[in-house]
Amino acid sequence: PITWLAKAEIVRRRGNKFFIWVIIRDKIKEVFRAKFIMESVENRV
């Protein structure tokens, strides 16, 4: 079986936007890396 570990880190917050790094690794090497920009929709109409 393949075991992957995913780690997410908020690297910056600007207003209601969050900049997030996501890194997925197997036991030794990195297999995926992405940067996401998420926006809070809590105050939207």
N, C-alpha and C positions, 0 to 999 in steps of 0.2 A: 504493500500500500504506500501511496505517496502522502507525505505529511507536509503541509504548508502552514506557515505562520504569517498572519497578516497583522501589520502594525499601522495605525493611523495617528498622525500628529497634526494638531492645529499649529501652523507656523505663523499666521498673521490674522488679525481681525481688523477690518476697516469698516466702520459703521455697522450695518447688519450683514456684512459679507464675511465669510470665514474661508481662509485659504488653507487647504488640507493636503498633506503628503500622505499617500498610501504606498506602503512597500510590502511586497509578499516575497518570502524566502522559503526555500526548502531547507534541508539541514545545513547546507554549505553555501549555496549561492543565491543571489537575488534573481527572481524569475519575473517580477513585474514591479513597475514603479509608475505612479500617476500623481498628477496634481489636480485637485478638484477645487472649484470655487463654489461654495454653497451660500445661498442667501436665505435668511430667515423670512418666512412668509407669515409670521405671527401677526404683524400689524397691517397686512395688505387687505384691501377690500375686494 
